[in-house]
Amino acid sequence: MGIKITGTGSYIPSIIEKNEDFYNHEFLNADGSSINSTNEVIVEKFKAITGIQERRYIKKELLNSDIAFYASQKAIEDAKIDKESIDYIICAHNYGDVKHNAEQSDTVPSIASRVKHLLKIKNPKCVGYDLLFGCPGWIEGVIQAKAFITAGLAKRCLVIGTETLSRVVDKHDRDSMIYSDGAGAVIVENTNEEGGIIAHNTATYALDEAHFIYFGETNNPEITDQRRYIKMYGRKIYEFAITHVPMALKACLDESGVSIHEVKKILIHQANEKMDEAIVKRLYKLYTMEMPKEVMPMTINTLGNSSVATVPTLYDMILKGQLKNHSINKGDVILFASVGAGMNINAIVYKC
């Protein structure tokens, strides 16, 4: 018996925003002062650090709950289940439904309830709730689904990671180029097969780190409205991540009893190419090994950072044969991992 992912789905927005599209932006420092570089230089340095060449945005008429619904539909179809048999809908996001050009997000009703409504699920025993856990939200949702199933409170859960960060970025902030939109969803259920979730690990560092990612004012002092935008202390996040995440992943792997040699893929939150590479290299260094080639598939170069959606989208794309040079087969051991606002870290050792 194993608690496994039996269906996956994702929604990748159709609007492609290339790096060159930022050449006409007015980027400013956090204090509102001008940056002593051309936008071409700013963008090129950004690409060198993050690996991002383009990102995806949703159409103006769509909402976060819409793309969560689209991904969920695909996951349900992929699992070949009756939607009425779902016991929990766990929806990880951070900013709710933000309409195009709106100054306020909408979180009532919850995104999970909106998805249930759009799916037309009639069963009142199908419980929907939202999970705000920064970028690691989808992985934490899977961990919670496992807990419900293990406790006998559920047999089948729909876990979604969905975000529309294009609606909460400050166009005067260079960091705005990192963020994108997207949704990924999975069905998690008790099966008669071996494997599934073998071990998991979660930690929250909030003594000094709680506000490394926060909601703040625009960098443009001439704008006086009350709207807030996603902001971060990039250097502090980088140092935190490369220090703490490798140890957390090792702890999870050691608890599972699975050898590092058995790990086929590490699906890590697509936050920053250089940072992710440094994390995984340090993990293997803890085992006195070099990082194997092709162990860390990446989508950030073309999809950007869609927060909670990056890991389930990456997993779905590999399973559907949509990521060149990468595959996951039955019996493979993979590691899901993420770090983000909170500051939260989590990981799952999973046997397919």
Backbone hydrogen bonds in HBPLUS format (Angstrom, degrees):
<---DONOR---> <-ACCEPTOR-->    atom                        ^
c    i                          cat <-CA-CA->   ^        H-A-AA   ^      H-
h    n   atom  resd res      DA  || num        DHA   H-A  angle D-A-AA Bond
n    s   type  num  typ     dist DA aas  dist angle  dist       angle   num
A0002-GLY N   A0191-THR O   3.27 MM 189  5.42 152.1  2.35 121.7 129.5     1
A0191-THR N   A0002-GLY O   2.91 MM 189  5.42 148.8  2.01 143.3 153.5     2
A0197-ILE N   A0003-ILE O   3.00 MM 194  5.93 150.7  2.09 155.8 159.8     3
A0004-LYS N   A0189-GLU O   2.96 MM 185  5.67 151.7  2.04 165.5 156.7     4
A0189-GLU N   A0004-LYS O   2.95 MM 185  5.67 160.9  1.98 158.3 161.8     5
A0006-THR N   A0187-ILE O   2.90 MM 181  5.63 150.5  1.99 149.2 158.4     6
A0187-ILE N   A0007-GLY O   2.94 MM 180  5.08 149.8  2.03 138.5 142.3     7
A0009-GLY N   A0185-ALA O   2.92 MM 176  5.25 140.0  2.08 157.4 154.8     8
A0185-ALA N   A0009-GLY O   2.82 MM 176  5.25 160.6  1.86 155.3 154.2     9
A0011-TYR N   A0183-ALA O   2.76 MM 172  5.10 157.2  1.81 147.9 148.3    10
A0183-ALA N   A0011-TYR O   3.19 MM 172  5.10 151.7  2.28 142.2 146.0    11
A0057-TYR N   A0015-ILE O   2.96 MM  42  5.18 156.6  2.01 141.0 148.6    12
A0017-GLU N   A0055-ARG O   2.86 MM  38  5.33 173.9  1.87 159.4 161.4    13
A0055-ARG N   A0017-GLU O   3.00 MM  38  5.33 152.2  2.08 136.3 144.8    14
A0021-ASP N   A0018-LYS O   2.99 MM   3  5.39 146.7  2.10 108.4 118.3    15
A0019-ASN N   A0053-GLN O   3.03 MM  34  5.65 138.8  2.20 166.4 154.0    16
A0022-PHE N   A0019-ASN O   3.03 MM   3  5.73 166.2  2.05 119.6 123.7    17
A0023-TYR N   A0020-GLU O   3.15 MM   3  5.48 167.9  2.17 113.4 116.0    18
A0025-HIS N   A0022-PHE O   3.13 MM   3  5.30 168.3  2.14 112.3 114.9    19
A0028-LEU N   A0172-HIS O   2.84 MM 144  5.54 167.4  1.85 151.3 147.6    20
A0029-ASN N   A0033-SER O   2.89 MM   4  5.32 171.6  1.89 161.4 162.9    21
A0032-GLY N   A0029-ASN O   2.89 MM   3  5.23 161.6  1.93 117.0 120.9    22
A0042-ILE N   A0038-THR O   2.99 MM   4  6.31 162.8  2.02 152.9 158.1    23
A0043-VAL N   A0039-ASN O   2.85 MM   4  5.95 165.7  1.87 151.0 154.3    24
A0044-GLU N   A0040-GLU O   3.05 MM   4  6.15 154.3  2.12 139.5 146.7    25
A0045-LYS N   A0041-VAL O   2.98 MM   4  6.17 161.1  2.02 153.3 157.5    26
A0046-PHE N   A0042-ILE O   3.00 MM   4  6.16 154.0  2.07 144.2 152.0    27
A0047-LYS N   A0043-VAL O   2.96 MM   4  6.21 157.2  2.02 148.8 153.9    28
A0048-ALA N   A0044-GLU O   3.08 MM   4  6.30 155.1  2.14 143.8 150.3    29
A0049-ILE N   A0045-LYS O   3.13 MM   4  6.37 146.0  2.25 146.0 153.9    30
A0050-THR N   A0046-PHE O   2.92 MM   4  6.04 177.2  1.92 162.0 162.9    31
A0051-GLY N   A0047-LYS O   2.79 MM   4  4.90 146.9  1.90 130.2 139.6    32
A0273-GLU N   A0050-THR O   2.93 MM 223  4.99 158.6  1.98 125.5 124.3    33
A0053-GLN N   A0301-ASN O   2.85 MM 248  5.23 164.4  1.87 130.1 134.8    34
A0054-GLU N   A0301-ASN O   3.15 MM 247  6.40 147.6  2.26 143.4 152.4    35
A0181-ASP N   A0056-ARG O   2.86 MM 125  5.79 157.9  1.91 158.5 163.8    36
A0062-LEU N   A0059-LYS O   3.08 MM   3  5.59 158.7  2.13 116.8 123.4    37
A0066-ASP N   A0063-LEU O   3.08 MM   3  5.16 127.2  2.37  97.2 111.0    38
A0067-ILE N   A0063-LEU O   3.31 MM   4  6.76 159.3  2.36 156.2 158.6    39
A0068-ALA N   A0064-ASN O   3.05 MM   4  6.26 150.5  2.14 148.5 157.5    40
A0069-PHE N   A0065-SER O   3.02 MM   4  6.11 149.1  2.11 137.9 145.5    41
A0070-TYR N   A0066-ASP O   3.01 MM   4  6.40 154.4  2.08 148.1 154.9    42
A0071-ALA N   A0067-ILE O   3.07 MM   4  6.26 164.5  2.10 146.1 149.3    43
A0072-SER N   A0068-ALA O   2.96 MM   4  6.09 152.9  2.04 143.0 151.2    44
A0073-GLN N   A0069-PHE O   2.90 MM   4  6.10 159.0  1.94 154.6 159.2    45
A0074-LYS N   A0070-TYR O   3.31 MM   4  6.57 159.9  2.35 145.2 149.4    46
A0075-ALA N   A0071-ALA O   3.06 MM   4  6.36 152.8  2.14 145.0 152.7    47
A0076-ILE N   A0072-SER O   2.94 MM   4  6.16 162.6  1.97 157.6 161.3    48
A0077-GLU N   A0073-GLN O   3.00 MM   4  6.21 160.8  2.03 149.4 154.9    49
A0078-ASP N   A0074-LYS O   2.85 MM   4  5.98 153.2  1.92 144.7 152.7    50
A0079-ALA N   A0075-ALA O   2.95 MM   4  6.14 148.9  2.05 144.8 152.4    51
A0080-LYS N   A0076-ILE O   3.08 MM   4  6.16 120.5  2.45 134.1 148.8    52
A0080-LYS N   A0077-GLU O   3.17 MM   3  5.01 140.9  2.34  93.0 104.4    53
A0085-SER N   A0082-ASP O   2.86 MM   3  5.54 165.9  1.88 124.3 129.1    54
A0086-ILE N   A0083-LYS O   3.27 MM   3  5.73 167.5  2.29 115.3 117.0    55
A0087-ASP N   A0156-ARG O   2.84 MM  69  5.63 162.1  1.87 151.3 156.8    56
A0127-VAL N   A0087-ASP O   2.89 MM  40  6.19 156.9  1.95 147.1 139.5    57
A0158-LEU N   A0088-TYR O   2.84 MM  70  6.18 167.5  1.85 163.7 166.5    58
A0089-ILE N   A0127-VAL O   2.77 MM  38  6.08 156.4  1.82 146.9 148.7    59
A0129-TYR N   A0089-ILE O   2.98 MM  40  6.44 158.1  2.03 171.4 175.8    60
A0090-ILE N   A0158-LEU O   2.83 MM  68  6.22 161.1  1.87 165.5 171.5    61
A0160-ILE N   A0090-ILE O   2.84 MM  70  6.21 165.5  1.86 161.7 165.6    62
A0091-CYS N   A0129-TYR O   3.05 MM  38  6.36 168.9  2.06 155.6 159.2    63
A0131-LEU N   A0091-CYS O   2.83 MM  40  5.84 153.8  1.90 141.3 139.8    64
A0092-ALA N   A0160-ILE O   2.76 MM  68  5.87 171.2  1.77 153.5 152.2    65
A0162-THR N   A0092-ALA O   3.03 MM  70  6.41 164.4  2.05 172.1 175.4    66
A0093-HIS N   A0131-LEU O   3.25 MM  38  6.48 150.5  2.34 149.4 155.7    67
A0097-ASP N   A0106-ASP O   3.00 MM   9  5.01 170.7  2.01 146.1 143.1    68
A0106-ASP N   A0097-ASP O   2.79 MM   9  5.01 146.3  1.91 135.3 146.8    69
A0102-ALA N   A0099-LYS O   2.97 MM   3  5.20 158.8  2.02 133.9 130.5    70
A0114-ARG N   A0110-SER O   3.06 MM   4  6.37 154.3  2.13 145.5 152.8    71
A0115-VAL N   A0111-ILE O   2.84 MM   4  6.12 152.9  1.91 151.0 158.4    72
A0116-LYS N   A0112-ALA O   2.93 MM   4  6.18 160.3  1.97 147.8 153.2    73
A0117-HIS N   A0113-SER O   2.93 MM   4  6.15 154.1  2.00 144.4 151.5    74
A0118-LEU N   A0114-ARG O   2.90 MM   4  6.16 157.2  1.95 146.8 152.8    75
A0119-LEU N   A0115-VAL O   2.83 MM   4  6.04 148.2  1.93 150.5 159.5    76
A0121-ILE N   A0116-LYS O   3.26 MM   5  5.72 169.6  2.27 158.2 160.2    77
A0120-LYS N   A0117-HIS O   3.03 MM   3  4.99 145.6  2.15  96.8 107.6    78
A0126-CYS N   A0123-ASN O   3.15 MM   3  5.64 162.9  2.18 112.9 117.3    79
A0137-GLY N   A0134-GLY O   3.10 MM   3  5.66 152.6  2.18 125.9 127.2    80
A0140-GLU N   A0136-PRO O   3.03 MM   4  6.25 160.3  2.07 156.4 162.8    81
A0141-GLY N   A0137-GLY O   2.84 MM   4  6.06 143.4  1.98 143.0 153.8    82
A0141-GLY N   A0138-TRP O   3.05 MM   3  4.89 117.3  2.46  90.8 106.8    83
A0142-VAL N   A0138-TRP O   3.01 MM   4  6.40 149.2  2.11 150.4 157.8    84
A0143-ILE N   A0139-ILE O   3.02 MM   4  6.36 153.7  2.09 146.4 153.9    85
A0144-GLN N   A0140-GLU O   2.87 MM   4  6.16 152.9  1.94 146.8 154.1    86
A0145-ALA N   A0141-GLY O   2.88 MM   4  6.12 152.0  1.96 144.4 152.5    87
A0146-LYS N   A0142-VAL O   2.98 MM   4  6.26 156.6  2.03 147.0 152.7    88
A0147-ALA N   A0143-ILE O   3.06 MM   4  6.37 150.3  2.15 141.4 149.5    89
A0148-PHE N   A0144-GLN O   2.96 MM   4  6.31 158.8  2.01 154.4 158.8    90
A0149-ILE N   A0145-ALA O   3.00 MM   4  6.25 163.9  2.03 152.8 157.1    91
A0150-THR N   A0146-LYS O   2.79 MM   4  5.92 165.1  1.81 154.3 158.8    92
A0151-ALA N   A0147-ALA O   2.98 MM   4  6.05 152.8  2.05 144.9 151.9    93
A0153-LEU N   A0148-PHE O   2.86 MM   5  5.05 144.6  1.99 166.6 160.1    94
A0152-GLY N   A0149-ILE O   3.08 MM   3  5.14 155.7  2.14 103.1 110.6    95
A0190-ASN N   A0155-LYS O   3.24 MM  35  5.87 151.0  2.33 154.4 159.3    96
A0157-CYS N   A0188-VAL O   2.78 MM  31  5.17 161.6  1.82 155.4 161.7    97
A0188-VAL N   A0157-CYS O   2.81 MM  31  5.17 165.0  1.83 153.0 158.2    98
A0159-VAL N   A0186-VAL O   2.91 MM  27  5.40 164.9  1.93 158.1 162.7    99
A0186-VAL N   A0159-VAL O   2.91 MM  27  5.40 151.0  1.99 147.0 156.6   100
A0161-GLY N   A0184-GLY O   2.78 MM  23  5.28 163.4  1.80 165.9 167.6   101
A0184-GLY N   A0161-GLY O   2.83 MM  23  5.28 156.3  1.89 152.1 160.3   102
A0163-GLU N   A0182-GLY O   3.03 MM  19  5.80 159.7  2.07 166.0 172.6   103
A0182-GLY N   A0163-GLU O   3.01 MM  19  5.80 154.1  2.08 164.4 167.2   104
A0167-ARG N   A0164-THR O   3.15 MM   3  5.97 166.0  2.17 119.6 123.9   105
A0168-VAL N   A0165-LEU O   3.01 MM   3  5.31 164.3  2.03 112.1 117.3   106
A0230-ILE N   A0168-VAL O   2.88 MM  62  5.96 166.0  1.90 171.1 173.2   107
A0173-ASP N   A0170-ASP O   2.94 MM   3  5.44 163.6  1.97 124.6 126.3   108
A0176-SER N   A0173-ASP O   2.96 MM   3  5.57 161.5  1.99 117.8 124.0   109
A0177-MET N   A0174-ARG O   3.19 MM   3  6.10 170.4  2.20 124.3 126.5   110
A0178-ILE N   A0175-ASP O   3.01 MM   3  5.62 162.8  2.04 118.1 123.4   111
A0305-ASN N   A0178-ILE O   3.00 MM 127  5.86 165.9  2.02 160.7 161.2   112
A0180-SER N   A0305-ASN O   2.91 MM 125  5.37 143.4  2.04 134.2 127.4   113
A0196-GLY N   A0351-LYS O   2.76 MM 155  4.86 161.4  1.79 141.7 141.7   114
A0351-LYS N   A0196-GLY O   2.85 MM 155  4.86 162.5  1.88 136.8 139.6   115
A0198-ILE N   A0349-VAL O   2.87 MM 151  5.54 159.7  1.91 157.6 163.2   116
A0349-VAL N   A0199-ALA O   2.87 MM 150  5.23 166.8  1.89 146.5 150.2   117
A0201-ASN N   A0347-ALA O   3.00 MM 146  5.32 152.7  2.08 147.0 148.9   118
A0347-ALA N   A0201-ASN O   2.88 MM 146  5.32 138.9  2.05 151.5 159.7   119
A0203-ALA N   A0345-ILE O   2.85 MM 142  5.28 153.3  1.92 157.2 159.6   120
A0345-ILE N   A0203-ALA O   2.89 MM 142  5.28 156.8  1.95 156.3 159.6   121
A0205-TYR N   A0343-MET O   2.76 MM 138  5.15 169.2  1.77 160.5 161.4   122
A0212-PHE N   A0209-GLU O   3.15 MM   3  5.56 158.9  2.19 129.0 125.1   123
A0233-TYR N   A0212-PHE O   2.84 MM  21  5.36 147.2  1.95 155.7 163.6   124
A0214-TYR N   A0231-LYS O   2.90 MM  17  5.29 159.2  1.95 138.2 145.2   125
A0231-LYS N   A0214-TYR O   2.78 MM  17  5.29 156.1  1.83 170.0 167.4   126
A0216-GLY N   A0229-TYR O   2.81 MM  13  5.32 160.0  1.85 152.4 153.8   127
A0229-TYR N   A0216-GLY O   2.73 MM  13  5.32 159.7  1.77 149.2 155.6   128
A0223-ILE N   A0220-ASN O   3.18 MM   3  5.83 165.0  2.20 118.3 122.8   129
A0237-ILE N   A0233-TYR O   3.03 MM   4  6.28 158.2  2.08 157.4 164.5   130
A0238-TYR N   A0234-GLY O   2.96 MM   4  6.16 161.9  2.00 151.6 156.4   131
A0239-GLU N   A0235-ARG O   3.05 MM   4  6.26 169.2  2.06 151.7 154.0   132
A0240-PHE N   A0236-LYS O   2.92 MM   4  6.02 157.0  1.97 145.4 152.5   133
A0241-ALA N   A0237-ILE O   2.83 MM   4  5.94 167.5  1.84 154.9 158.3   134
A0242-ILE N   A0238-TYR O   3.04 MM   4  6.24 174.6  2.05 158.6 159.3   135
A0243-THR N   A0239-GLU O   3.22 MM   4  6.12 134.6  2.44 134.1 144.8   136
A0244-HIS N   A0240-PHE O   2.92 MM   4  6.02 170.9  1.93 161.3 163.0   137
A0245-VAL N   A0241-ALA O   2.96 MM   4  5.30 151.1  2.05 136.2 145.5   138
A0248-ALA N   A0244-HIS O   3.13 MM   4  6.36 153.9  2.20 150.1 157.9   139
A0249-LEU N   A0245-VAL O   2.94 MM   4  6.16 159.2  1.98 160.8 165.8   140
A0250-LYS N   A0246-PRO O   2.99 MM   4  6.18 156.6  2.05 145.8 152.4   141
A0251-ALA N   A0247-MET O   2.94 MM   4  6.14 155.8  2.00 145.1 151.6   142
A0252-CYS N   A0248-ALA O   3.11 MM   4  6.33 155.2  2.17 143.9 149.9   143
A0253-LEU N   A0249-LEU O   2.95 MM   4  6.16 162.0  1.98 149.7 154.7   144
A0254-ASP N   A0250-LYS O   2.80 MM   4  5.93 164.5  1.82 154.1 158.5   145
A0255-GLU N   A0251-ALA O   3.03 MM   4  6.11 153.7  2.10 140.2 147.3   146
A0256-SER N   A0252-CYS O   3.14 MM   4  6.35 142.2  2.29 140.3 149.9   147
A0256-SER N   A0253-LEU O   3.17 MM   3  5.16 124.6  2.49  93.9 107.8   148
A0257-GLY N   A0254-ASP O   3.25 MM   3  5.40 141.8  2.40  99.8 110.0   149
A0262-GLU N   A0259-SER O   2.95 MM   3  5.40 153.8  2.02 111.0 119.0   150
A0263-VAL N   A0260-ILE O   3.29 MM   3  5.47 156.7  2.34 104.1 110.7   151
A0264-LYS N   A0333-VAL O   2.69 MM  69  5.64 164.2  1.71 164.0 168.7   152
A0335-LEU N   A0265-LYS O   2.93 MM  70  6.39 152.2  2.01 149.9 159.1   153
A0266-ILE N   A0295-VAL O   2.76 MM  29  5.92 157.0  1.81 168.2 164.8   154
A0267-LEU N   A0335-LEU O   2.76 MM  68  6.01 146.1  1.87 152.0 163.7   155
A0337-ALA N   A0267-LEU O   3.06 MM  70  6.28 150.9  2.15 147.6 143.0   156
A0269-HIS N   A0337-ALA O   2.87 MM  68  6.27 139.5  2.04 142.1 154.6   157
A0271-ALA N   A0269-HIS O   2.95 MM   2  5.74 123.4  2.28 111.9  95.7   158
A0276-ASP N   A0272-ASN O   2.85 MM   4  6.02 170.8  1.86 169.0 171.3   159
A0277-GLU N   A0273-GLU O   3.00 MM   4  6.09 160.7  2.04 147.8 153.4   160
A0278-ALA N   A0274-LYS O   2.98 MM   4  6.15 152.5  2.06 142.2 149.9   161
A0279-ILE N   A0275-MET O   2.92 MM   4  6.18 154.1  1.99 150.9 158.0   162
A0280-VAL N   A0276-ASP O   3.06 MM   4  6.30 170.7  2.07 154.9 156.0   163
A0281-LYS N   A0277-GLU O   2.96 MM   4  6.04 159.1  2.00 147.3 153.8   164
A0282-ARG N   A0278-ALA O   3.01 MM   4  6.09 154.4  2.08 141.3 148.1   165
A0283-LEU N   A0279-ILE O   2.94 MM   4  6.25 145.0  2.07 144.3 154.8   166
A0284-TYR N   A0280-VAL O   3.12 MM   4  6.42 165.0  2.14 152.5 153.9   167
A0285-LYS N   A0281-LYS O   2.95 MM   4  6.15 143.1  2.08 139.6 151.0   168
A0286-LEU N   A0282-ARG O   3.07 MM   4  6.31 138.1  2.25 140.6 149.5   169
A0286-LEU N   A0283-LEU O   3.11 MM   3  5.31 131.9  2.35  99.6 111.9   170
A0287-TYR N   A0284-TYR O   3.00 MM   3  5.18 142.1  2.15 100.3 111.7   171
A0289-MET N   A0284-TYR O   2.82 MM   5  5.03 156.0  1.88 135.5 139.8   172
A0288-THR N   A0285-LYS O   2.86 MM   3  4.53 158.5  1.91 104.4 107.0   173
A0302-THR N   A0299-THR O   3.15 MM   3  5.94 146.1  2.27 120.6 127.3   174
A0303-LEU N   A0299-THR O   2.87 MM   4  5.78 155.1  1.93 158.7 165.0   175
A0304-GLY N   A0300-ILE O   2.99 MM   4  4.38 148.1  2.09 113.8 118.0   176
A0309-ALA N   A0306-SER O   3.15 MM   3  5.44 163.9  2.17 129.3 126.7   177
A0310-THR N   A0307-SER O   3.13 MM   3  5.87 166.6  2.15 125.8 129.0   178
A0313-THR N   A0309-ALA O   3.05 MM   4  5.87 153.2  2.12 148.6 156.7   179
A0314-LEU N   A0310-THR O   2.97 MM   4  6.00 157.1  2.02 143.1 149.7   180
A0315-TYR N   A0311-VAL O   2.96 MM   4  6.17 163.5  1.98 156.0 160.0   181
A0316-ASP N   A0312-PRO O   2.99 MM   4  6.07 161.9  2.02 143.2 148.1   182
A0317-MET N   A0313-THR O   2.93 MM   4  6.10 162.0  1.96 151.4 156.4   183
A0318-ILE N   A0314-LEU O   3.09 MM   4  6.32 158.2  2.14 149.7 154.8   184
A0319-LEU N   A0315-TYR O   3.05 MM   4  6.26 169.4  2.06 153.3 156.3   185
A0320-LYS N   A0316-ASP O   2.96 MM   4  6.10 146.7  2.07 146.9 156.1   186
A0322-GLN N   A0317-MET O   2.74 MM   5  4.90 164.4  1.77 161.7 156.6   187
A0321-GLY N   A0318-ILE O   3.05 MM   3  5.11 162.1  2.08 108.3 112.3   188
A0326-HIS N   A0323-LEU O   3.25 MM   3  5.87 147.5  2.36 142.0 139.7   189
A0332-ASP N   A0329-ASN O   2.99 MM   3  5.63 163.3  2.02 140.4 142.8   190
A0352-CYS N   A0332-ASP O   2.81 MM  20  5.38 164.2  1.83 164.9 163.0   191
A0334-ILE N   A0350-TYR O   2.79 MM  16  5.36 166.4  1.80 162.1 165.7   192
A0350-TYR N   A0334-ILE O   2.92 MM  16  5.36 175.9  1.93 167.5 166.7   193
A0336-PHE N   A0348-ILE O   2.92 MM  12  5.07 156.6  1.98 149.3 154.2   194
A0348-ILE N   A0336-PHE O   2.93 MM  12  5.07 150.1  2.02 138.7 143.0   195
A0338-SER N   A0346-ASN O   3.05 MM   8  5.59 152.0  2.13 156.7 155.3   196
A0346-ASN N   A0338-SER O   3.08 MM   8  5.59 157.9  2.13 148.1 150.6   197
A0340-GLY N   A0344-ASN O   2.91 MM   4  5.36 149.6  2.00 149.0 155.5   198
A0344-ASN N   A0340-GLY O   2.75 MM   4  5.36 152.4  1.82 144.4 153.6   199
